[in-house]
């Protein structure tokens, strides 16, 4: 070998084909043998280097600037150990910089030395990435010597002699040795990682699990027990879990599968919900009869596009794997759910008609409901009394599947189970949505999927049913008018149209009908597609539009009126009566039901609890709903006042209704005429009224923690 050591070179990378890269050594002194892969993430270098799935690998970071936020004890992914059970070495374009972050405990270079990670900086990482892209992930030795003394021929020979990852079971050394409980949630400033209280028992089989996977599971409400990789199915089932997770991990899935696959097959046969991640995904596929193969370069990074075949949605996910499931080997009982848009390789599977699925990316997934007509709703933040009118009236006319995304309140879950309604756990959307009100469309798209049948996707608290919702069955998407006046007359809707889509787009839609997004009816696949479209339209961040409450309705109106989807615009009476902004005299009643102007009965009534004059004929039948209960509470409060006790009930009710409808600031209205009682809101604003209600003693509030200084130069003083 004729390659000479360049002056000043203190680090080298020797590839098995004889290629030598020289630069500046950083981190630990010594050498490390492994497979070289590149990672495209721009952040998270500490989490990447401590991911057990990188065991026996050397990482080349394509992003040039590394080290600027330092390191800390919280951002470590592996449960224990050092570079022996995670990445062996690291390669950088630039020398790691000094830290400038209030969370930093140590510099990146010092941290690498303590962990035994050998580093090389000052090399052309782009050229190295091209080598990996064209020739596959090479075997190599990375070495660091402050004196620059290297035996290059010996390093190349060592790289050539390594057999690689194929056939290596690395899960055992990366796994825990004994079972333990986990209750730490995802990081949240300024508290850090909160302690969680789980409501579902989940057993995680540790093949090299990452801490953040456990944190994400705990934050969704899982009560987690982590067990070693060699745990038998009988030992897992003896814990009677609500579900089992097969974790990520390093090495060849076929090698680890020699002892893990038979146990996974027993878990599949048990009928317990089963989820696989990364290595767990691959071994689940092996247990179901598929095959795995080694990839040339693998997938490593935080920006990989993956298509969800059940919804058509494309997700940008974090990935780290060098093996993949052979999609052509999947048996008939297994459905491919996700594929990589980089190379078309398999990224997720599900077993038909069983609660078993797996994927490379980690996140909340909604399993599509079985084929057929369904009703789905998003009902977080409500209790059983709030949604009782919806459930009771629906079950009186519809026996099909109903699924509601709800909170974990036990009384609510028991009520839904009593009426055969599937309760879906609400996901934890951390950092996802600048428009939180639109989260329900993620659930609608996932629960409906590309399945046959028709669907109603709707609000829950203010919807009641008077007849079967799908009689007659809709021929296509149906959108319903909310008000008889155009969008231009509704400042709320115009505000969000302007904020999200611009003034020109808002002017184009100004003369269109104001459509209500609270109830959507149509074929399941089309409602799912519309839900995904609504999610994709708003791009302006929440902070730029002054809120997010109307983003859903603005996107819905744009999608329908601009013809982005084919839909029939229906009047505010018909299959659905949207009565929120409908004048009272147009409403009729027959047998306690809302009747259309032509005398027909609407199958579905939306926003029923926003009309006080519906209380007697409608609310007496199904219950009042949240808005009506709030008015009843307000009425009870007013009746407790001494100057109301002498009034007749009908007069008291009339005063409450007039008080709730009076608008604007009391100071802007003309004084009440002599002999007339002023509106209640004006009384409350007056000094006389304020003195009648004693103010509570002020409560001492703890000061909010001070945010980190914006000037990075003073970051060192931040505790």
C-alpha positions as CSV (number, residue, x, y, z in Angstrom):
1,X,0.0,0.0,0.0
2,X,1.5,3.3,-1.1
3,X,-0.9,5.7,0.8
4,X,1.1,7.9,3.1
5,X,-0.1,9.6,6.3
6,X,-0.7,13.3,5.6
7,X,1.0,15.8,7.9
8,X,-1.2,16.6,10.9
9,X,-3.6,13.7,10.3
10,X,-4.6,12.2,13.6
11,X,-7.5,10.1,12.4
12,X,-8.2,7.7,9.5
13,X,-10.9,5.6,8.1
14,X,-9.8,2.4,6.2
15,X,-12.3,0.7,4.0
16,X,-12.2,-2.9,3.0
17,X,-11.5,-2.0,-0.6
18,X,-8.4,-0.1,0.3
19,X,-9.8,3.4,0.3
20,X,-8.3,5.6,3.0
21,X,-9.8,8.8,4.4
22,X,-7.6,10.9,6.6
23,X,-8.5,13.8,8.9
24,X,-8.5,15.0,12.5
25,X,-9.2,12.4,15.2
26,X,-11.8,13.3,17.8
27,X,-13.3,11.5,20.7
28,X,-11.8,8.3,22.1
29,X,-8.3,7.3,21.1
30,X,-8.0,3.8,19.6
31,X,-9.8,2.0,16.7
32,X,-13.2,0.5,16.1
33,X,-14.4,-2.0,13.5
34,X,-17.9,-1.8,11.9
35,X,-20.1,-1.2,8.9
36,X,-20.2,2.4,7.7
37,X,-23.6,4.0,7.1
38,X,-24.6,7.6,6.6
39,X,-27.3,9.5,8.5
40,X,-29.2,12.4,7.1
41,X,-30.6,13.9,10.3
42,X,-29.7,17.6,11.0
43,X,-30.3,17.3,14.8
44,X,-30.2,14.6,17.5
45,X,-26.6,13.5,17.2
46,X,-26.4,12.3,20.8
47,X,-29.6,10.3,20.4
48,X,-28.3,8.8,17.2
49,X,-25.0,7.7,18.6
50,X,-26.7,6.1,21.6
51,X,-29.3,4.2,19.6
52,X,-28.7,0.5,20.2
53,X,-29.8,-0.2,16.6
54,X,-26.5,1.2,15.4
55,X,-24.5,-1.4,17.3
56,X,-21.4,-2.5,15.3
57,X,-21.8,0.4,12.9
58,X,-19.8,3.6,12.1
59,X,-21.9,6.7,11.4
60,X,-21.1,9.3,8.8
61,X,-23.2,12.5,9.4
62,X,-24.2,14.2,6.2
63,X,-25.0,17.4,8.1
64,X,-21.7,19.3,8.6
65,X,-22.2,21.1,11.9
66,X,-22.2,18.8,15.0
67,X,-21.7,19.5,18.7
68,X,-23.2,23.0,19.1
69,X,-25.7,22.0,21.8
70,X,-23.3,19.8,23.7
71,X,-24.5,16.7,25.5
72,X,-26.5,15.8,28.6
73,X,-27.6,12.8,30.6
74,X,-31.2,12.9,29.4
75,X,-30.7,12.6,25.7
76,X,-29.3,9.0,25.8
77,X,-31.3,6.4,24.0
78,X,-29.8,3.1,25.2
79,X,-30.7,1.7,28.6
80,X,-27.1,1.1,29.6
81,X,-23.5,0.6,28.3
82,X,-21.4,2.6,26.0
83,X,-20.2,2.2,22.4
84,X,-20.1,-1.5,22.8
85,X,-23.9,-1.6,22.5
86,X,-24.4,1.4,20.2
87,X,-22.4,3.2,17.4
88,X,-18.7,2.3,17.4
89,X,-17.5,5.4,15.6
90,X,-18.6,8.7,14.0
91,X,-17.4,10.7,11.0
92,X,-18.0,14.5,10.6
93,X,-17.3,17.1,7.9
94,X,-16.3,19.7,10.5
95,X,-14.6,19.4,13.9
96,X,-17.4,19.4,16.6
97,X,-17.9,22.9,18.0
98,X,-18.0,24.0,21.6
99,X,-21.5,23.8,23.2
100,X,-23.8,26.7,23.6
101,X,-26.9,25.4,25.2
102,X,-28.3,25.7,28.8
103,X,-29.0,21.9,28.9
104,X,-25.4,20.9,28.1
105,X,-23.5,19.0,30.7
106,X,-20.3,18.3,28.7
107,X,-18.8,19.0,25.3
108,X,-19.4,16.5,22.5
109,X,-15.7,15.7,22.3
110,X,-15.4,14.9,26.0
111,X,-18.6,12.9,25.9
112,X,-17.3,10.8,23.1
113,X,-14.1,10.1,25.0
114,X,-16.0,8.9,28.0
115,X,-18.2,6.6,26.0
116,X,-15.3,5.2,23.9
117,X,-16.6,6.5,20.6
118,X,-13.8,7.0,18.0
119,X,-14.4,10.0,15.8
120,X,-12.9,11.4,12.6
121,X,-13.5,15.0,11.4
122,X,-12.3,17.1,8.5
123,X,-13.2,14.6,5.8
124,X,-15.4,14.9,2.7
125,X,-18.5,13.2,4.0
126,X,-20.3,13.9,0.7
127,X,-17.7,11.8,-1.2
128,X,-18.1,9.0,1.4
129,X,-21.9,9.1,1.1
130,X,-21.6,8.7,-2.6
131,X,-19.4,5.6,-2.1
132,X,-22.0,4.1,0.2
133,X,-24.8,5.0,-2.2
134,X,-23.0,3.4,-5.2
135,X,-21.3,0.4,-3.6
136,X,-23.3,-0.3,-0.5
137,X,-22.3,0.0,3.2
138,X,-18.6,-0.9,3.4
139,X,-16.8,-2.7,6.2
140,X,-14.2,-0.4,7.7
141,X,-11.9,0.5,10.6
142,X,-11.9,3.9,12.1
143,X,-8.8,4.9,14.2
144,X,-7.6,7.9,16.2
145,X,-4.0,8.4,17.3
146,X,-2.9,11.9,18.6
147,X,0.6,11.1,17.3
148,X,-0.6,10.1,13.8
149,X,0.9,6.6,13.9
150,X,-1.2,4.2,11.8
151,X,-0.5,0.9,10.1
152,X,-2.8,1.4,7.1
153,X,-2.3,-2.1,5.7
154,X,-3.2,-3.7,8.9
155,X,-6.3,-1.6,9.2
156,X,-7.5,-2.5,5.7
157,X,-6.8,-6.2,6.4
158,X,-8.8,-6.0,9.6
159,X,-11.7,-4.4,7.6
160,X,-11.5,-7.2,4.9
161,X,-11.5,-9.9,7.5
162,X,-14.8,-8.8,9.2
163,X,-17.8,-11.0,8.2
164,X,-20.3,-8.2,8.7
165,X,-23.8,-8.0,10.3
166,X,-25.4,-10.9,8.4
167,X,-25.9,-13.8,10.8
168,X,-25.1,-11.7,13.9
169,X,-27.5,-11.8,16.9
170,X,-26.9,-8.5,18.6
171,X,-30.1,-8.3,20.5
172,X,-29.0,-10.3,23.5
173,X,-26.0,-8.0,24.4
174,X,-28.2,-4.9,23.8
175,X,-31.2,-6.2,25.9
176,X,-31.9,-5.8,29.6
177,X,-30.9,-8.7,31.9
178,X,-34.1,-8.5,34.0
179,X,-37.6,-7.1,33.9
180,X,-38.3,-3.6,35.1
181,X,-41.2,-1.1,35.1
182,X,-41.2,2.2,33.1
183,X,-43.2,5.3,33.8
184,X,-41.3,8.2,32.3
185,X,-43.0,10.3,29.6
186,X,-41.8,12.5,26.7
187,X,-39.8,15.6,27.5
188,X,-41.7,18.8,28.0
189,X,-40.1,22.2,28.9
190,X,-39.5,23.2,31.6
191,X,-40.5,20.2,33.7
192,X,-38.4,17.7,31.7
193,X,-39.7,14.1,31.6
194,X,-42.9,13.7,33.6
195,X,-44.0,10.6,35.5
196,X,-47.0,9.0,33.9
197,X,-49.9,6.9,35.3
198,X,-50.8,4.2,32.8
199,X,-54.2,2.8,32.2
200,X,-53.3,-0.2,29.9
201,X,-50.7,-2.9,30.7
202,X,-48.2,-3.2,27.9
203,X,-45.2,-5.6,27.9
204,X,-42.2,-4.5,25.8
205,X,-39.8,-7.2,24.7
206,X,-36.4,-5.5,24.7
207,X,-34.3,-6.4,21.7
208,X,-32.4,-3.1,22.2
209,X,-35.2,-0.7,22.9
210,X,-34.7,3.1,22.8
211,X,-35.8,5.2,25.8
212,X,-37.9,7.5,23.7
213,X,-40.0,4.6,22.4
214,X,-40.8,3.8,26.0
215,X,-41.4,7.4,26.7
216,X,-43.8,7.7,23.8
217,X,-45.7,4.6,24.8
218,X,-45.9,5.9,28.4
219,X,-47.3,9.2,27.2
220,X,-50.1,7.5,25.4
221,X,-51.3,5.9,28.7
222,X,-49.4,2.6,28.7
223,X,-48.3,1.0,32.0
224,X,-45.1,-0.5,30.8
225,X,-43.1,-3.6,31.8
226,X,-39.9,-4.2,29.9
227,X,-38.6,-7.8,29.7
228,X,-35.4,-9.4,28.3
229,X,-35.1,-10.5,24.7
230,X,-35.1,-14.2,25.7
231,X,-38.4,-14.0,27.6
232,X,-40.8,-16.8,26.6
233,X,-44.3,-16.3,25.4
234,X,-45.6,-18.1,28.5
235,X,-43.8,-15.6,30.8
236,X,-45.2,-12.6,28.8
237,X,-48.8,-13.9,28.8
238,X,-48.6,-14.7,32.5
239,X,-48.5,-11.0,33.1
240,X,-51.9,-10.7,31.3
241,X,-51.0,-7.6,29.3
242,X,-53.4,-5.6,27.2
243,X,-50.8,-5.6,24.4
244,X,-47.3,-6.6,23.6
245,X,-44.6,-4.5,21.8
246,X,-41.7,-6.1,20.0
247,X,-39.0,-3.4,20.2
248,X,-36.3,-2.1,17.9
249,X,-32.8,-3.5,18.1
250,X,-29.6,-4.3,16.2
251,X,-28.3,-7.2,14.1
252,X,-29.7,-9.7,11.7
253,X,-33.4,-10.5,12.4
254,X,-33.0,-14.0,11.1
255,X,-30.2,-14.7,13.6
256,X,-32.2,-13.2,16.6
257,X,-35.3,-14.9,15.2
258,X,-33.8,-18.4,15.9
259,X,-35.0,-18.0,19.5
260,X,-37.4,-15.1,19.2
261,X,-39.6,-16.2,16.3
262,X,-41.1,-19.3,17.9
263,X,-42.1,-17.2,20.9
264,X,-43.6,-14.5,18.7
265,X,-45.7,-17.1,16.9
266,X,-47.2,-18.1,20.2
267,X,-48.0,-14.5,21.0
268,X,-49.7,-14.2,17.6
269,X,-51.8,-17.3,18.3
270,X,-52.8,-15.9,21.7
271,X,-54.9,-13.2,20.1
272,X,-53.2,-10.4,22.2
273,X,-52.7,-7.1,20.4
274,X,-49.2,-7.1,19.0
275,X,-47.0,-4.3,17.6
276,X,-43.5,-4.6,16.1
277,X,-41.0,-1.8,15.6
278,X,-37.9,-2.0,13.4
279,X,-36.2,-5.3,14.4
280,X,-39.5,-6.3,16.0
281,X,-41.3,-5.6,12.8
282,X,-38.9,-7.8,10.8
283,X,-39.2,-10.7,13.3
284,X,-43.0,-10.4,13.3
285,X,-42.9,-10.8,9.5
286,X,-40.6,-13.8,9.9
287,X,-43.1,-15.3,12.4
288,X,-45.9,-14.8,10.0
289,X,-44.0,-16.6,7.2
290,X,-42.2,-13.8,5.3
291,X,-38.5,-13.4,4.7
292,X,-35.9,-10.7,5.4
293,X,-33.0,-9.5,3.3
294,X,-29.9,-7.3,3.8
295,X,-30.1,-3.9,2.2
296,X,-27.2,-2.3,0.3
297,X,-27.2,0.9,2.3
298,X,-30.1,0.8,4.6
299,X,-32.3,3.6,5.8
300,X,-30.8,6.0,8.3
301,X,-32.1,9.5,9.0
302,X,-34.9,11.7,10.3
303,X,-36.5,12.7,7.0
304,X,-37.6,9.6,5.2
305,X,-40.9,9.7,3.2
306,X,-43.2,6.7,3.9
307,X,-46.6,6.2,2.3
308,X,-49.4,4.7,4.4
309,X,-51.2,2.5,1.9
310,X,-54.3,2.3,4.1
311,X,-54.9,6.1,3.9
312,X,-52.7,7.3,1.0
313,X,-51.1,9.7,3.4
314,X,-47.3,10.4,3.1
315,X,-45.4,10.7,6.4
316,X,-41.9,12.0,7.1
317,X,-40.4,9.6,9.6
318,X,-37.2,8.7,11.5
319,X,-35.6,5.4,10.3
320,X,-32.6,3.2,11.2
321,X,-32.4,-0.2,9.7
322,X,-30.1,-2.2,7.4
323,X,-32.4,-5.2,6.8
324,X,-35.9,-5.2,5.3
325,X,-38.9,-7.5,4.8
326,X,-39.1,-9.0,1.4
327,X,-42.5,-7.7,0.3
328,X,-42.9,-10.5,-2.3
329,X,-42.7,-13.1,0.5
330,X,-45.6,-11.8,2.5
331,X,-48.4,-14.5,2.9
332,X,-52.0,-13.8,1.9
333,X,-53.1,-13.2,5.5
334,X,-50.7,-10.3,5.8
335,X,-51.4,-6.9,4.3
336,X,-48.6,-4.4,3.4
337,X,-49.5,-1.1,5.1
338,X,-46.4,1.1,4.5
339,X,-43.8,1.5,1.8
340,X,-40.7,3.7,1.5
341,X,-40.9,6.3,-1.3
342,X,-37.1,6.2,-1.6
343,X,-36.8,2.7,-2.9
344,X,-40.2,1.0,-2.6
345,X,-39.2,-1.4,0.2
346,X,-41.6,-2.6,2.8
347,X,-42.0,-0.5,6.0
348,X,-45.1,-1.9,7.6
349,X,-47.5,-4.8,7.7
350,X,-50.8,-5.8,9.4
351,X,-52.6,-9.1,9.8
352,X,-56.1,-9.2,8.4
353,X,-58.8,-9.2,11.0
354,X,-56.4,-9.4,13.9
355,X,-54.9,-6.6,16.1
356,X,-51.4,-7.2,14.9
357,X,-49.3,-4.7,13.0
358,X,-45.8,-3.5,12.7
359,X,-43.8,-0.7,11.1
360,X,-40.3,0.9,11.0
361,X,-41.6,4.3,12.0
362,X,-43.0,5.0,15.5
363,X,-46.2,6.9,15.9
364,X,-49.9,6.7,16.7
365,X,-51.8,4.6,14.1
366,X,-55.5,4.1,13.7
367,X,-56.5,0.6,12.5
368,X,-59.3,0.9,9.9
369,X,-62.7,-0.4,11.0
370,X,-64.0,-3.5,9.2
371,X,-65.8,-3.0,5.8
372,X,-69.3,-1.7,6.0
373,X,-71.3,1.4,7.1
374,X,-69.8,3.1,10.1
375,X,-70.1,6.3,12.2
376,X,-66.9,7.9,13.6
377,X,-66.4,10.9,15.8
378,X,-63.8,12.8,17.8
379,X,-65.0,13.5,21.3
380,X,-62.0,14.4,23.5
381,X,-62.7,16.8,26.3
382,X,-66.3,15.6,26.9
383,X,-67.7,13.3,29.5
384,X,-70.6,10.8,29.3
385,X,-73.3,13.3,30.0
386,X,-72.0,15.5,27.1
387,X,-72.2,12.8,24.5
388,X,-75.1,10.8,25.9
389,X,-77.7,12.4,23.4
390,X,-75.4,11.4,20.5
391,X,-75.0,7.8,21.6
392,X,-78.5,7.1,22.8
393,X,-80.2,8.6,19.8
394,X,-77.8,6.9,17.4
395,X,-78.3,3.4,18.9
396,X,-82.0,3.8,18.6
397,X,-81.8,3.9,14.8
398,X,-78.4,2.3,13.9
399,X,-76.9,-1.0,14.9
400,X,-73.6,-0.8,12.9
401,X,-70.1,-0.1,14.1
402,X,-69.5,3.2,15.9
403,X,-66.1,4.4,17.0
404,X,-65.3,7.5,19.1
405,X,-61.9,9.0,19.9
406,X,-62.3,9.8,23.6
407,X,-60.4,10.5,26.8
408,X,-59.6,7.7,29.3
409,X,-62.3,8.6,31.9
410,X,-63.5,5.3,33.3
411,X,-67.2,6.3,33.6
412,X,-67.2,7.5,29.9
413,X,-65.5,4.2,28.8
414,X,-68.1,2.2,30.7
415,X,-71.0,4.1,29.2
416,X,-69.6,3.6,25.7
417,X,-69.1,-0.1,26.3
418,X,-72.6,-0.5,27.5
419,X,-73.9,0.9,24.2
420,X,-71.5,-1.1,22.0
421,X,-69.4,1.9,21.0
422,X,-65.7,1.4,20.4
423,X,-63.6,3.8,22.4
424,X,-60.4,4.8,20.6
425,X,-57.5,6.3,22.7
426,X,-56.7,9.9,21.8
427,X,-53.2,10.2,20.5
428,X,-50.5,12.5,21.9
429,X,-49.8,14.9,19.1
430,X,-46.5,16.5,20.3
431,X,-45.1,19.0,17.9
432,X,-47.4,17.9,15.1
433,X,-50.2,20.3,14.5
434,X,-50.2,24.1,14.4
435,X,-54.0,23.6,14.0
436,X,-55.1,21.3,16.9
437,X,-58.8,21.5,15.9
438,X,-57.9,19.5,12.8
439,X,-56.6,16.5,14.7
440,X,-59.9,14.7,14.3
441,X,-59.2,14.4,10.6
442,X,-56.2,12.2,11.3
443,X,-58.5,9.9,13.2
444,X,-61.2,10.0,10.5
445,X,-58.7,9.2,7.7
446,X,-57.2,6.3,9.7
447,X,-60.4,4.8,11.1
448,X,-62.2,4.8,7.7
449,X,-59.3,3.8,5.5
450,X,-59.8,2.8,1.9
451,X,-62.7,0.4,2.8
452,X,-66.1,-0.3,1.3
453,X,-69.3,1.1,2.8
454,X,-70.5,4.6,3.7
455,X,-69.5,6.7,6.7
456,X,-70.6,9.6,8.8
457,X,-67.7,11.6,10.3
458,X,-69.0,14.2,12.7
459,X,-68.9,16.3,15.8
460,X,-70.3,14.5,18.8
461,X,-71.6,16.7,21.6
462,X,-74.2,18.6,19.5
463,X,-75.5,15.9,17.1
464,X,-78.7,13.7,17.6
465,X,-80.3,11.2,15.3
466,X,-84.0,11.0,14.4
467,X,-83.8,8.2,11.7
468,X,-81.2,5.8,10.2
469,X,-78.3,8.0,9.0
470,X,-77.7,6.1,5.7
471,X,-81.2,5.8,4.4
472,X,-81.0,6.3,1.5
473,X,-77.3,5.6,1.0
474,X,-75.3,8.5,-0.2
475,X,-74.0,8.2,-3.8
476,X,-71.1,10.5,-3.2
477,X,-69.7,13.1,-0.7
478,X,-72.4,15.3,0.8
479,X,-71.6,18.8,2.1
480,X,-74.2,20.8,4.0
481,X,-74.9,24.5,4.1
482,X,-74.7,26.0,7.6
483,X,-76.2,29.4,7.0
484,X,-78.4,30.8,4.2
485,X,-76.1,33.8,3.8
486,X,-72.8,33.7,1.9
487,X,-69.3,33.4,3.5
488,X,-68.8,37.1,3.2
489,X,-71.4,37.7,5.9
490,X,-69.5,35.6,8.4
491,X,-66.4,37.4,9.7
492,X,-65.2,34.3,11.6
493,X,-65.0,32.2,8.4
494,X,-63.5,35.0,6.3
495,X,-60.8,35.6,8.9
496,X,-59.4,32.1,8.6
497,X,-59.8,32.0,4.8
498,X,-57.7,35.2,4.6
499,X,-55.1,34.0,7.1
500,X,-54.7,30.5,5.7
501,X,-55.1,31.1,1.9
502,X,-54.7,34.8,1.3
503,X,-56.9,37.7,0.4
504,X,-57.4,36.8,-3.3
505,X,-58.6,33.3,-2.4
506,X,-60.9,34.6,0.3
507,X,-62.5,37.0,-2.2
508,X,-63.1,34.2,-4.7
509,X,-65.1,32.3,-2.0
510,X,-66.9,35.3,-0.5
511,X,-70.1,34.7,-2.4
512,X,-70.2,31.0,-1.8
513,X,-72.4,29.3,0.7
514,X,-71.1,28.9,4.2
515,X,-70.6,25.1,4.6
516,X,-70.5,23.2,7.9
517,X,-67.6,20.9,8.5
518,X,-69.2,19.3,11.6
519,X,-70.9,16.5,9.6
520,X,-69.5,14.8,6.6
521,X,-71.4,11.9,4.9
522,X,-70.3,9.8,1.9
523,X,-68.4,6.6,0.8
524,X,-65.7,5.7,3.3
525,X,-62.8,6.0,0.9
526,X,-64.0,9.5,-0.2
527,X,-64.5,10.8,3.4
528,X,-61.0,9.5,4.3
529,X,-59.5,11.2,1.2
530,X,-61.3,14.5,2.1
531,X,-59.9,14.2,5.6
532,X,-56.4,13.9,4.4
533,X,-56.9,16.8,2.0
534,X,-58.2,19.0,4.8
535,X,-55.1,18.2,6.8
536,X,-52.8,19.1,3.9
537,X,-54.3,22.5,2.9
538,X,-53.5,24.9,5.9
539,X,-49.8,25.7,5.9
540,X,-49.7,29.0,7.9
541,X,-48.4,28.4,11.4
542,X,-50.9,28.9,14.2
543,X,-49.0,31.9,15.6
544,X,-49.4,33.7,12.3
545,X,-53.2,33.3,12.2
546,X,-54.0,34.2,15.8
547,X,-55.5,30.9,16.7
548,X,-56.6,27.7,15.0
549,X,-60.3,27.2,15.9
550,X,-61.6,28.0,12.4
551,X,-58.8,26.4,10.3
552,X,-60.9,23.2,9.7
553,X,-63.9,25.0,8.4
554,X,-61.8,27.3,6.2
555,X,-60.0,24.3,4.6
556,X,-63.3,22.4,4.2
557,X,-65.0,25.3,2.4
558,X,-62.0,25.8,0.1
559,X,-61.8,22.1,-0.8
560,X,-65.5,21.8,-1.7
561,X,-66.0,25.2,-3.4
562,X,-62.8,25.0,-5.4
563,X,-63.6,21.5,-6.6
564,X,-60.6,19.8,-5.0
565,X,-63.0,16.9,-4.3
566,X,-66.3,16.0,-5.9
567,X,-69.2,16.7,-3.5
568,X,-72.8,17.6,-3.6
569,X,-73.7,20.8,-1.7
570,X,-77.0,20.2,0.1
571,X,-79.3,22.8,1.8
572,X,-79.2,23.0,5.5
573,X,-82.2,20.6,5.7
574,X,-82.5,17.1,4.3
575,X,-80.5,14.1,5.5
576,X,-78.8,16.5,7.9
577,X,-80.4,19.6,9.5
578,X,-77.7,22.0,10.4
579,X,-79.6,24.4,12.7
580,X,-76.9,26.4,14.4
581,X,-77.5,29.6,12.4
582,X,-81.0,28.8,11.2
583,X,-83.8,31.2,12.3
584,X,-86.1,29.7,14.9
585,X,-89.4,30.1,13.1
586,X,-88.2,27.8,10.3
587,X,-88.0,24.9,12.8
588,X,-91.0,22.7,13.2
589,X,-91.7,19.8,15.6
590,X,-93.6,16.6,15.4
591,X,-93.5,13.9,18.1
592,X,-90.5,15.5,19.7
593,X,-88.5,15.6,16.5
594,X,-87.2,18.5,14.4
595,X,-89.1,18.8,11.2
596,X,-87.9,20.4,7.9
597,X,-89.9,23.3,6.4
598,X,-91.4,20.8,3.9
599,X,-92.6,18.6,6.7
600,X,-89.9,15.9,6.4
601,X,-87.9,14.6,9.3
602,X,-84.2,15.0,9.1
603,X,-82.2,11.9,9.9
604,X,-79.5,13.9,11.6
605,X,-79.8,17.1,13.5
606,X,-76.5,19.1,14.0
607,X,-76.1,21.9,16.6
608,X,-79.4,21.0,18.2
609,X,-78.3,22.3,21.6
610,X,-77.7,25.8,20.5
611,X,-81.5,26.6,20.2
612,X,-83.2,27.3,23.4
613,X,-86.7,26.7,21.9
614,X,-85.7,23.1,21.2
615,X,-85.4,22.3,24.8
616,X,-88.9,21.0,25.5
617,X,-89.6,18.9,22.4
618,X,-86.1,17.6,21.7
619,X,-84.0,17.8,24.8
620,X,-86.7,16.1,26.9
621,X,-86.3,13.1,24.6
622,X,-82.5,12.7,24.5
623,X,-81.0,15.1,27.0
624,X,-79.8,18.6,26.5
625,X,-76.2,18.3,25.4
626,X,-73.3,20.4,26.7
627,X,-74.6,23.9,25.7
628,X,-78.0,23.3,27.2
629,X,-76.5,22.0,30.4
630,X,-74.4,25.2,30.7
631,X,-77.5,27.3,30.2
632,X,-79.3,25.3,32.9
633,X,-76.4,25.8,35.3
634,X,-76.5,29.6,34.5
635,X,-80.3,29.6,35.2
636,X,-79.8,27.9,38.5
637,X,-77.2,30.5,39.5
638,X,-79.5,33.3,38.6
639,X,-82.4,31.8,40.5
640,X,-80.3,31.8,43.6
641,X,-80.1,35.6,43.6
642,X,-82.6,37.2,45.9
643,X,-84.0,39.7,43.3
644,X,-85.1,36.7,41.2
645,X,-86.9,34.7,43.7
646,X,-90.2,36.6,43.4
647,X,-90.3,36.3,39.6
648,X,-92.3,33.6,37.8
649,X,-90.4,30.8,36.2
650,X,-91.4,31.8,32.7
651,X,-90.2,35.3,33.3
652,X,-87.0,34.1,34.7
653,X,-86.4,31.9,31.7
654,X,-87.1,34.7,29.3
655,X,-84.6,36.9,31.1
656,X,-81.9,34.3,30.8
657,X,-82.5,33.9,27.1
658,X,-82.4,37.7,26.5
659,X,-79.2,38.0,28.6
660,X,-77.4,35.2,26.7
661,X,-78.3,36.9,23.4
662,X,-77.4,40.5,24.3
663,X,-74.1,41.4,22.6
664,X,-71.4,44.0,22.6
665,X,-70.0,45.9,25.4
666,X,-72.5,47.3,28.0
667,X,-70.8,50.6,27.9
668,X,-71.5,51.0,24.2
669,X,-75.3,50.4,24.5
670,X,-77.8,53.2,25.3
671,X,-79.0,53.3,29.0
672,X,-82.1,51.2,29.7
673,X,-85.4,53.1,29.5
674,X,-87.1,54.0,32.7
675,X,-89.0,51.1,34.1
676,X,-87.2,48.5,32.1
677,X,-84.7,46.0,33.6
678,X,-81.2,46.3,32.1
679,X,-79.7,43.2,30.6
680,X,-77.8,41.0,33.0
681,X,-74.5,41.5,31.3
682,X,-74.9,45.3,31.9
683,X,-75.8,44.7,35.5
684,X,-72.7,42.6,36.1
685,X,-70.6,45.4,34.5
686,X,-72.1,48.0,36.9
687,X,-70.4,48.8,40.1
688,X,-73.6,48.2,42.1
689,X,-73.8,44.6,40.8
690,X,-70.1,44.0,41.5
691,X,-70.5,44.9,45.1
692,X,-73.3,42.4,45.6
693,X,-71.0,39.4,44.7
694,X,-68.0,39.2,47.1
695,X,-64.8,38.6,45.4
696,X,-62.7,35.6,46.4
697,X,-59.5,36.2,48.2
698,X,-56.6,36.4,45.8
699,X,-54.6,33.1,45.5
700,X,-50.9,33.1,45.6
701,X,-49.5,31.7,42.4
702,X,-46.1,30.2,41.9
703,X,-44.0,32.2,39.6
704,X,-43.5,30.6,36.2
705,X,-39.9,29.3,35.6
706,X,-37.8,31.8,33.7
707,X,-37.1,30.8,30.1
708,X,-33.5,30.2,29.0
709,X,-31.7,33.4,27.9
710,X,-32.0,34.2,24.2
711,X,-28.4,35.4,24.1
712,X,-26.3,32.3,23.8
713,X,-23.3,34.0,25.3
714,X,-25.1,34.1,28.7
715,X,-26.2,30.5,28.4
716,X,-23.4,29.3,30.7
717,X,-25.1,31.1,33.6
718,X,-28.4,29.3,33.1
719,X,-28.8,26.6,35.7
